[in-house]
């Protein structure tokens, strides 16, 4: 399925290493994306108000939306940008593919707190991670353990803690 069709269906993918796009501001990218997803032409003012509301909810500074997409961004800023995209685009399903790779403690906190603020009963988050730290911040409902592409164990958050403490040998 083409990317634009998946977005129209309500899917979002947060990349492990988001690309930078010099010359394209965050607000312009969000306007284009939202216009294409909703098939509604948003005015710049409407979009700026929507982005400002999301930025306030996430604790981002007002000038963030006018920066070029990920250009010169730290790892944490790239993740803040993705969380802002999640807030504005409001997908039904968000896939966070090893979004915690290479993040420092502050970057992890941004992702964890951002997802926690955006979580609702009608949205799904599929978080792919190798580390317990992110799960401590997100508080997942269900944890699946995969090995060689197959789910080998399912449980609640405590399953991840068990593996974090005892390794995969703890699965028995």
C-alpha positions in Angstrom: 0.0 0.0 0.0 1.5 3.4 -0.9 2.5 5.7 1.9 -0.2 8.3 1.3 -2.9 5.7 1.3 -1.7 4.3 4.6 -1.7 7.9 6.1 -5.2 8.4 4.9 -6.2 5.2 6.6 -4.8 6.7 9.9 -1.3 5.1 10.1 1.8 6.9 11.1 5.4 5.7 11.2 8.1 7.2 13.4 11.5 6.4 12.0 14.5 5.3 13.9 16.6 8.0 12.2 14.3 10.7 10.7 15.7 12.5 7.6 16.3 16.2 7.5 14.7 18.3 4.7 16.4 21.7 4.3 14.1 24.4 3.1 10.9 22.8 4.3 9.6 24.1 7.6 7.8 21.8 10.1 4.6 23.8 9.8 4.6 23.6 6.0 5.3 19.9 6.1 2.4 19.4 8.6 0.1 21.6 6.4 0.8 19.5 3.3 0.5 16.2 5.2 -2.8 17.2 7.0 -4.3 18.6 3.8 -3.5 15.3 1.9 -4.7 13.1 4.8 -8.0 14.9 5.5 -8.4 16.0 1.9 -9.3 19.4 3.3 -7.5 22.6 2.4 -6.3 24.2 5.6 -5.4 27.9 5.7 -2.0 28.8 7.1 -3.8 30.4 10.1 -5.9 27.3 10.8 -2.8 25.1 10.7 -0.7 27.4 12.8 -3.4 27.4 15.5 -3.6 23.6 15.4 0.2 23.3 15.6 0.4 26.0 18.4 -2.2 24.0 20.4 -0.2 20.8 20.0 3.1 22.5 20.8 1.6 23.9 24.0 0.3 20.5 25.0 3.8 19.0 24.4 5.8 21.9 26.0 7.6 23.0 22.8 8.8 26.5 22.2 6.9 28.7 19.7 9.7 29.0 17.2 10.0 25.2 16.8 7.4 24.9 14.0 9.3 27.4 11.8 12.6 25.5 11.8 13.5 23.4 8.7 12.5 19.8 9.0 15.1 18.1 11.3 17.9 20.3 9.9 20.6 20.6 12.5 18.3 18.9 15.1 19.7 16.9 18.0 18.3 13.4 18.5 15.9 14.7 21.1 14.7 17.5 18.8 14.0 15.0 16.0 11.9 13.0 18.4 10.1 16.1 19.6 9.3 16.8 16.0 7.9 13.3 15.5 5.8 13.6 18.6 4.5 17.0 17.3 3.6 15.3 14.0 1.7 12.6 16.0 -0.2 15.2 17.9 -1.2 17.2 14.8 -1.8 14.4 12.4 -3.7 12.4 15.0 -3.3 8.9 13.5 -5.4 5.9 14.5 -2.3 3.7 14.6 1.3 4.9 15.2 4.3 2.7 14.7 7.3 3.8 16.7 10.1 1.7 15.2 13.1 1.7 17.6 12.4 5.4 18.2 14.5 5.2 21.3 17.7 4.3 19.4 20.6 6.6 20.3 18.5 8.8 22.6 19.8 10.2 25.8 17.7 10.3 29.0 16.0 13.7 28.0 15.2 12.4 24.5 13.6 9.2 26.0 11.6 11.4 28.3 10.3 13.5 25.4 9.1 10.4 23.6 7.7 8.7 26.6 5.8 11.7 28.0 4.7 12.7 24.5 3.1 9.3 23.8 1.6 9.2 27.2 -0.1 12.6 26.7 -1.4 11.5 23.3 -2.7 8.1 24.3 -6.4 7.6 24.1 -8.7 4.6 24.0 -9.3 5.0 20.2 -5.6 5.2 19.2 -3.1 2.4 19.0 0.7 2.5 19.4 3.0 -0.2 18.3 6.3 0.4 19.9 9.3 -1.6 18.8 12.2 -1.4 21.3 15.0 -3.4 22.8 15.0 -1.5 26.0 12.9 -1.3 29.1 13.6 2.4 29.7 11.0 3.6 27.1 8.4 1.2 28.4 8.8 2.6 31.9 7.6 5.9 30.5 4.9 4.8 28.1 3.3 2.1 30.3 2.2 -0.3 27.6 -1.0 -2.3 27.9 0.4 -5.4 26.2 3.9 -6.6 25.6 4.9 -9.1 22.9 8.3 -10.7 22.7 9.5 -11.5 19.2 12.2 -13.9 18.2 13.1 -14.4 14.6 10.0 -12.6 13.4 7.5 -14.6 15.5 5.8 -13.7 18.8 7.0 -16.1 21.4 5.4 -14.6 24.5 2.7 -12.1 25.3 2.0 -10.5 28.6 1.6 -7.2 30.4 4.3 -4.6 31.3 5.8 -7.0 33.9 6.9 -9.3 31.1 9.3 -6.7 29.8 10.6 -6.1 33.3 11.2 -9.8 33.8 13.3 -10.0 30.6 15.1 -6.8 31.5 16.1 -8.3 34.8 16.8 -11.9 33.8 17.4 -11.8 30.1 15.5 -14.1 27.7 16.5 -17.1 29.8 13.8 -15.8 32.2 11.1 -16.8 29.7 11.8 -20.4 30.6 
